[in-house]
C-alpha cells in the first residue's frame, strides 16, 4: 500500500446514525492510519436524537484523531456539510455520508490524483437506492445542467475529495441537498480541475433514510431556484 504525504480532513454528516457511526469511524481510522501522513476525522452530529451525539463524543475520547461537533437542532444535510467544511483544518477535505453506504477504503483510488486535480469526486457504479430516488436523481441532474451549465456524472454522490482553499473565507448558502450544487458551482467558477471516479454503493443496513420524502424533495427544488437567483444576480459566495 502506498503512503501519501497529504494533509487530510475527513468528515461525516450524521443525523440519527447511532448504529452506523462507530463502525464507520473505526474503519476510517484503520484505513487512514497507514495511508496518509496527517489526518483528522470529524463527526458532524446534526441534531440527532438517537444517541449519535453521545457516541460521537465517546469515539472522540477513544481516538485522538477524531473530533465531534454538534448541532443543537437538525439543520439539514447542507448545514452539516457546511459545518464539516468550516471545521476542517487540513489542506484537503474528504466527506462521505454517515450511513455507511460507501466503502471508505475506496478513498485510496482518489489519492493518486490529488496532485494533478483540485477535486476528485465519485459517481455510483450501481446506485443501491429505491427506484423513485433514481428517477428524482435523473431529473435533478438534468435541471442542474440546464441552470448551471456544469456536467457532473453523479452530482450527489457522497464521496468527494477537494482542496480546502476553494472555500476559505467564503460563505456557503445552501442548507439542504442543494449544497452539492453550490460546492461544484463555487469550484468551477474558480477554475478547479475535477476528476470523476466510479465507486461502489451499498444498501443501507441500519437506520432510516430521510432524504427521499416529498417534503425534502420540494424543499430541494425551492432551494435550487433560490441558489440560481443568487448566482445569476452576481452575488459572491462571501456575502
C-alpha positions as CSV (number, residue, x, y, z in Angstrom):
1,X,0.0,0.0,0.0
2,X,1.3,3.5,-1.0
3,X,1.6,6.1,1.7
4,X,0.7,9.7,0.7
5,X,2.2,12.9,2.1
6,X,-1.2,14.5,2.4
7,X,-2.9,16.7,5.0
8,X,-6.5,15.4,5.1
9,X,-9.7,16.3,6.9
10,X,-12.4,13.6,6.7
11,X,-15.9,14.4,7.9
12,X,-19.3,12.6,8.1
13,X,-22.7,14.4,8.2
14,X,-24.6,12.2,10.6
15,X,-28.3,12.5,11.7
16,X,-29.6,9.6,13.8
17,X,-26.9,7.2,12.7
18,X,-26.1,5.6,16.0
19,X,-25.9,2.1,14.5
20,X,-23.6,3.2,11.7
21,X,-21.3,5.8,13.3
22,X,-18.9,3.5,15.3
23,X,-18.1,1.0,12.6
24,X,-17.6,3.9,10.1
25,X,-15.3,5.8,12.3
26,X,-13.3,2.7,13.3
27,X,-12.9,1.7,9.7
28,X,-11.9,5.2,8.6
29,X,-9.1,5.4,11.3
30,X,-7.9,2.0,10.3
31,X,-7.8,2.9,6.6
32,X,-6.2,6.3,7.0
33,X,-3.5,5.5,9.6
34,X,-1.2,3.7,7.2
35,X,-2.4,5.7,4.1
36,X,-1.8,9.4,4.8
37,X,0.8,11.3,6.9
38,X,-1.6,13.8,8.6
39,X,-5.3,13.5,9.1
40,X,-8.3,14.2,11.3
41,X,-11.8,12.7,11.4
42,X,-14.8,14.9,12.2
43,X,-18.3,13.6,13.1
44,X,-20.9,16.3,12.5
45,X,-23.8,15.3,14.7
46,X,-26.7,17.1,13.0
47,X,-29.1,17.4,16.0
48,X,-29.5,13.6,16.4
49,X,-32.0,12.3,19.0
50,X,-31.0,8.6,19.0
51,X,-27.7,8.8,20.9
52,X,-25.4,9.5,17.9
53,X,-24.1,12.6,19.7
54,X,-23.1,10.8,22.8
55,X,-21.5,8.0,20.8
56,X,-19.6,10.6,18.8
57,X,-18.2,12.1,22.0
58,X,-17.1,8.7,23.2
59,X,-15.3,8.0,19.9
60,X,-13.6,11.4,20.1
61,X,-12.3,10.3,23.6
62,X,-11.1,6.9,22.2
63,X,-9.3,8.2,19.1
64,X,-7.1,11.3,19.3
65,X,-7.6,11.9,15.6
66,X,-11.4,12.2,16.0
67,X,-13.5,15.2,16.8
68,X,-17.2,15.5,17.4
69,X,-19.2,18.6,16.5
70,X,-22.8,19.0,17.5
71,X,-25.8,21.0,16.1
72,X,-28.3,21.8,18.8
73,X,-31.1,21.1,16.3
74,X,-31.3,19.4,12.9
75,X,-30.0,21.9,10.3
76,X,-30.3,19.5,7.3
77,X,-27.7,18.0,5.0
78,X,-26.4,21.2,3.7
79,X,-26.0,22.7,7.2
80,X,-24.0,19.6,8.3
81,X,-21.8,19.8,5.2
82,X,-21.1,23.5,5.8
83,X,-20.1,22.8,9.4
84,X,-17.8,20.0,8.2
85,X,-16.1,22.2,5.7
86,X,-15.8,25.1,8.2
87,X,-14.4,22.8,10.9
88,X,-11.8,21.2,8.6
89,X,-8.2,22.3,9.3
90,X,-6.2,20.3,6.7
91,X,-5.3,21.1,3.1
92,X,-7.6,18.6,1.6
93,X,-11.2,17.8,2.6
94,X,-13.0,14.5,2.1
95,X,-16.5,13.7,3.1
96,X,-19.0,10.8,2.8
97,X,-22.3,10.2,4.5
98,X,-22.6,8.7,7.9
99,X,-25.0,5.9,6.7
100,X,-22.3,3.5,5.7
101,X,-23.4,3.1,2.1
102,X,-19.9,3.8,0.7
103,X,-16.7,1.9,1.4
104,X,-14.2,4.3,2.9
105,X,-11.4,2.1,1.6
106,X,-12.1,3.4,-1.9
107,X,-10.6,6.7,-0.9
108,X,-7.3,5.0,-1.9
109,X,-8.5,5.3,-5.5
110,X,-8.7,9.1,-5.2
111,X,-5.4,10.0,-3.5
112,X,-3.1,9.4,-6.5
113,X,-4.9,12.2,-8.3
114,X,-4.6,14.8,-5.5
115,X,-1.6,16.5,-7.1
116,X,-3.0,16.6,-10.6
117,X,-6.6,17.7,-9.8
118,X,-8.2,20.1,-7.4
119,X,-11.2,17.8,-6.8
120,X,-11.8,14.1,-7.1
121,X,-15.4,13.1,-7.0
122,X,-17.2,9.8,-7.1
123,X,-20.0,8.5,-9.2
124,X,-22.1,5.5,-8.1
125,X,-21.3,2.5,-10.3
126,X,-24.6,0.8,-9.3
127,X,-26.8,3.1,-7.2
128,X,-28.5,1.0,-4.5
129,X,-31.5,3.2,-3.8
130,X,-35.2,2.9,-4.3
131,X,-36.5,3.4,-7.9
132,X,-38.2,6.7,-7.1
133,X,-34.9,8.2,-5.8
134,X,-33.1,7.2,-9.0
135,X,-35.8,8.9,-11.1
136,X,-35.6,12.0,-9.0
137,X,-31.8,12.0,-9.4
138,X,-32.0,11.9,-13.2
139,X,-34.5,14.8,-13.3
140,X,-32.5,16.7,-10.7
141,X,-29.2,16.3,-12.7
142,X,-30.8,17.4,-15.9
143,X,-32.2,20.5,-14.3
144,X,-28.9,21.4,-12.7
145,X,-27.1,21.1,-16.0
146,X,-29.7,23.3,-17.6
147,X,-29.5,26.0,-14.9
148,X,-25.8,26.0,-14.1
149,X,-24.1,24.6,-17.1
150,X,-21.6,22.2,-15.5
151,X,-21.7,18.5,-16.1
152,X,-21.1,16.1,-13.3
153,X,-22.0,12.4,-13.8
154,X,-23.4,11.9,-10.3
155,X,-23.8,15.2,-8.6
156,X,-25.0,14.0,-5.2
157,X,-22.6,11.0,-4.8
158,X,-21.4,11.5,-1.2
159,X,-17.8,10.5,-1.9
160,X,-15.8,13.7,-2.6
161,X,-12.2,14.9,-2.1
162,X,-11.3,18.6,-2.8
163,X,-8.9,21.3,-1.8
164,X,-10.0,23.4,1.2
165,X,-8.7,26.6,-0.3
166,X,-11.6,26.9,-2.7
167,X,-13.9,27.6,0.3
168,X,-11.5,29.6,2.6
169,X,-13.3,32.8,3.6
170,X,-16.4,32.0,1.7
171,X,-20.0,31.7,3.0
172,X,-22.0,28.8,1.6
173,X,-25.7,29.5,1.5
174,X,-27.5,26.2,0.9
175,X,-29.0,24.3,3.9
176,X,-30.3,21.2,2.1
177,X,-29.4,18.9,-0.7
178,X,-28.5,21.9,-2.9
179,X,-25.2,22.2,-1.1
180,X,-23.6,19.9,-3.6
181,X,-24.7,22.1,-6.4
182,X,-23.2,25.1,-4.6
183,X,-19.9,23.2,-4.0
184,X,-19.5,22.5,-7.7
185,X,-20.6,26.0,-8.7
186,X,-18.0,27.5,-6.4
187,X,-15.2,25.3,-7.6
188,X,-16.0,25.6,-11.3
189,X,-16.1,29.4,-11.0
190,X,-12.6,29.3,-9.7
191,X,-11.3,27.0,-12.4
192,X,-11.0,23.8,-10.4
193,X,-9.8,20.8,-12.3
194,X,-12.2,17.9,-11.5
195,X,-11.6,14.2,-11.8
196,X,-14.5,11.7,-11.6
197,X,-14.1,8.1,-10.5
198,X,-16.6,5.3,-10.1
199,X,-17.2,4.0,-6.6
200,X,-19.4,1.2,-5.2
201,X,-22.7,2.0,-3.5
202,X,-24.2,-0.4,-0.9
203,X,-27.7,-0.8,0.6
204,X,-28.3,0.8,3.9
205,X,-28.2,-1.9,6.6
206,X,-29.2,0.2,9.6
207,X,-31.1,3.4,10.4
208,X,-33.7,5.1,8.3
209,X,-33.4,7.1,5.0
210,X,-34.9,10.6,5.2
211,X,-33.7,12.3,2.0
212,X,-36.4,11.0,-0.3
213,X,-39.5,12.3,1.4
214,X,-41.8,14.6,-0.7
215,X,-41.2,17.5,1.7
216,X,-37.4,17.2,1.4
217,X,-37.7,17.0,-2.4
218,X,-39.9,20.0,-2.7
219,X,-37.6,22.0,-0.4
220,X,-34.7,21.0,-2.6
221,X,-36.3,22.4,-5.7
222,X,-37.2,25.6,-4.0
223,X,-33.6,26.0,-2.7
224,X,-32.2,25.2,-6.1
225,X,-34.0,28.1,-7.8
226,X,-33.1,30.4,-4.9
227,X,-29.4,29.5,-5.3
228,X,-29.7,30.0,-9.1
229,X,-31.1,33.5,-8.5
230,X,-28.3,34.3,-6.1
231,X,-25.6,33.3,-8.5
232,X,-27.3,34.8,-11.6
233,X,-27.5,38.1,-9.9
234,X,-23.8,38.1,-9.4
235,X,-23.7,37.9,-5.6
236,X,-20.5,36.4,-4.5
237,X,-20.3,33.5,-2.0
238,X,-18.6,35.7,0.6
239,X,-21.6,37.9,1.0
